[in-house]
Amino acid sequence: MHLIFLVHGIRTLMSWRRQLRRDLQQFPNVEVYTFYYGFFSLFRFYLWFARNRIVKKFTLEYYRQVATRRPEKISVIAHSFGTYVVYRAVSDYGLTFDTMVLSGSLIPEEETFSGWFDRGKERIRLIVNDIAQKDIWVLLGRLVVPGVGASGLLGLNVPSGNIIERIFPG
């Protein structure tokens, strides 16, 4: 079974997830789990310890879902702050995913992903980073919030066959 996590951004009700969940569950052997941490204010977004709390909560839920469902493959689709949560969970707690699909990514664009793709010890097989050329919110986050990047606007800038960057005009 392929388990796919959906992780939303800070100020969204995740309306996109309902349709995506329906679409994904049409495939055989796919289960979708939505990680929902509720409304997250801009003030809390600025505070590193508030962000870390969500990263830890996601990590615990990841391990709970994996232990319960016993998937053969795990992927994640994340938006905005959700990309930061997933990135930190992989970096700090060693979570692994087959595929990470990122939209409006807040991963620091100078990240090298050292060790993430090492043969035999891969944490991630593939990262798909969707870049929106006019996403000012991603840039604003990078300029205002410590530890946050703008890879959803500027790209990941890592030469790797494990990273696909798709560019959208919006």
Secondary structure, DSSP 8 states (H G I E B T S, - for coil): -EEEEEE--TT---HHHHHHHHHHTTSTTEEEEEE------HHHHH-HHHHHHHHHHHHHHHHHHHHHH--SEEEEEEETHHHHHHHHHHHHH---EEEEEEES--S-TT---TTTT-TTS-SEEEEEEEEETT-HHHHHHHHHSTT---HHHH------TTEEEEEE--
